[in-house]
Amino acid sequence: MSSLVDFTNASSNHDFIVDTSDGVRLYVLKSFLSYSSDFFKNLFMDSTPEQTGEAGTWPIFKIAERSSTMLSILPFCYPGAPPPPDSFDGLLEVLLTIRKYLMQDVETRFEAALLASRLTSDEPLRMFALAVHCKWEGLARGAAKATLVLPLRDTQ
C-alpha cells in the first residue's frame, strides 16, 4: 500500500516525528494525527513529547509498532482517498494498532477500504473470517455476499 504523502521524507511538511520500533522515522502533521486519534489528541494536550528532532526542533514520539503498520494507518489520518490494502499481511496488527491509538474514524475508513478492495472479491472467505473476528458487521456482510459468486467446490 502506498500513499500520496511520503511519511518517510524528512523534507516533507511536518511538525511531529513518530519513531517506530524498527527505527524508521515518520514525519507527520500533529493536526491530522490529533484529529484522527483521541490518544494523540490527549498526548498533545497533556504533555510535550521528547524534543529531540532534527536540529532539536521537532517533537518525537517513540512507538512500539513497526513502520509497515504505521505506513498502512497514516494515509487514513489524512484527507483524501487512502490507497486500499493490497495484502492480508499485517491486517490484524493494523487493526489492533488503530484500536490502541483510539482511531474510531480511521477504523471506519479502513473497514470501508477493505470492503472496496480486491481482497474482498479475491478471497471473500478469508475476509469474512477477518471481519467476524474484528466485529465489522458491514465488511462481514459484504464478504459473505462476495462468496455467492464462488463455485461450491472452491469453498473448501
Wavefront OBJ file of the C-alpha trace (Angstrom):
o trace
v 0.000 0.000 0.000
v 1.461 3.352 -0.972
v 0.279 6.842 -0.189
v 0.347 10.231 -1.874
v 2.125 11.556 1.237
v 5.706 10.371 1.751
v 5.804 9.949 5.514
v 9.472 8.912 5.417
v 10.670 12.128 3.767
v 12.193 14.493 6.339
v 11.775 17.435 3.986
v 8.013 16.937 3.778
v 5.615 19.291 5.520
v 5.563 18.051 9.127
v 5.648 19.199 12.733
v 5.934 15.870 14.551
v 8.000 12.700 14.236
v 6.818 9.192 15.021
v 9.794 6.915 15.716
v 8.845 3.283 15.020
v 10.203 0.146 16.665
v 12.246 -0.705 13.563
v 13.972 2.689 13.667
v 12.084 4.383 10.857
v 11.088 7.993 11.458
v 7.723 9.038 10.091
v 7.096 12.734 9.526
v 3.509 13.792 10.167
v 1.323 16.779 10.916
v 0.080 16.872 14.515
v -3.242 18.356 13.458
v -4.176 15.350 11.304
v -2.917 12.892 13.901
v -4.792 14.552 16.758
v -7.974 14.842 14.679
v -7.793 11.117 13.853
v -6.760 9.793 17.250
v -8.053 10.561 20.732
v -4.799 9.107 22.052
v -2.642 11.597 20.150
v -5.052 14.463 20.822
v -4.658 13.830 24.571
v -0.909 13.366 24.203
v -0.549 16.775 22.566
v -2.860 18.465 25.084
v -1.376 16.859 28.218
v 2.344 16.801 27.502
v 5.108 17.632 25.120
v 6.805 14.582 23.630
v 10.593 14.464 23.681
v 12.053 17.490 21.871
v 14.963 15.821 20.080
v 14.015 16.054 16.448
v 16.222 17.077 13.570
v 18.201 20.100 14.781
v 16.303 19.782 18.065
v 13.163 21.355 16.625
v 10.577 18.595 16.168
v 8.911 16.564 18.912
v 9.483 12.830 18.632
v 7.202 10.103 19.950
v 8.615 6.568 20.171
v 6.097 3.804 19.480
v 6.206 0.015 19.748
v 4.732 -0.558 16.290
v 6.677 -1.258 13.100
v 6.867 1.252 10.278
v 4.909 -1.039 7.917
v 1.971 -0.976 10.325
v 2.026 2.792 10.732
v 2.501 3.355 6.988
v -0.729 1.394 6.470
v -2.585 3.572 9.007
v -1.290 7.105 8.424
v -2.919 7.654 4.991
v -6.287 7.110 6.691
v -5.493 10.016 9.047
v -5.141 12.474 6.171
v -7.848 13.874 3.873
v -8.469 12.206 0.562
v -8.901 8.650 -0.543
v -6.263 6.402 1.010
v -4.924 3.533 -1.067
v -6.791 0.265 -0.491
v -4.992 -2.503 1.388
v -3.441 -4.913 -1.113
v -2.459 -7.819 1.140
v -3.716 -9.696 4.179
v -0.225 -9.479 5.676
v -0.328 -7.445 8.853
v -4.031 -6.517 8.645
v -4.786 -7.745 12.157
v -1.783 -5.829 13.522
v -3.046 -2.712 11.733
v -6.483 -3.107 13.293
v -5.059 -3.640 16.796
v -2.907 -0.531 16.391
v -5.872 1.518 15.160
v -7.786 0.465 18.262
v -4.803 1.003 20.563
v -4.492 4.625 19.471
v -8.275 5.206 19.643
v -8.784 5.963 15.963
v -12.512 5.316 15.508
v -12.908 7.250 12.247
v -9.760 5.666 10.848
v -11.176 2.231 11.693
v -14.409 3.069 9.846
v -12.473 4.275 6.798
v -10.166 1.230 6.950
v -13.137 -1.159 7.048
v -14.699 0.626 4.041
v -11.390 0.428 2.154
v -11.188 -3.302 2.856
v -14.741 -3.797 1.610
v -13.901 -1.982 -1.640
v -10.524 -3.685 -2.061
v -9.767 -6.565 -4.384
v -9.031 -8.658 -1.277
v -12.753 -8.985 -0.592
v -13.551 -10.200 -4.094
v -10.402 -12.346 -4.431
v -10.621 -14.051 -1.034
v -14.092 -13.445 0.384
v -13.996 -16.304 2.903
v -10.739 -15.074 4.386
v -12.111 -11.524 4.512
v -15.303 -12.786 6.133
v -13.278 -14.532 8.850
v -11.263 -11.356 9.495
v -14.417 -9.222 9.579
v -16.152 -11.508 12.071
v -13.034 -11.600 14.254
v -12.852 -7.788 14.207
v -16.614 -7.378 14.714
v -17.016 -5.459 11.449
v -20.608 -6.220 10.511
v -20.638 -4.269 7.246
v -17.489 -5.939 5.965
v -18.732 -9.360 7.107
v -21.949 -8.867 5.114
v -20.043 -7.639 2.064
v -17.595 -10.532 2.188
v -20.456 -13.007 2.681
v -22.176 -11.609 -0.419
v -18.907 -11.897 -2.343
v -18.800 -15.632 -1.573
v -22.028 -16.134 -3.526
v -20.155 -15.910 -6.832
v -17.737 -18.688 -5.832
v -18.378 -22.200 -7.122
v -19.113 -24.519 -4.191
v -16.079 -26.683 -4.965
v -13.827 -23.597 -4.407
v -15.059 -23.032 -0.852
v -13.151 -25.877 0.766
l 1 2 3 4 5 6 7 8 9 10 11 12 13 14 15 16 17 18 19 20 21 22 23 24 25 26 27 28 29 30 31 32 33 34 35 36 37 38 39 40 41 42 43 44 45 46 47 48 49 50 51 52 53 54 55 56 57 58 59 60 61 62 63 64 65 66 67 68 69 70 71 72 73 74 75 76 77 78 79 80 81 82 83 84 85 86 87 88 89 90 91 92 93 94 95 96 97 98 99 100 101 102 103 104 105 106 107 108 109 110 111 112 113 114 115 116 117 118 119 120 121 122 123 124 125 126 127 128 129 130 131 132 133 134 135 136 137 138 139 140 141 142 143 144 145 146 147 148 149 150 151 152 153 154 155 156
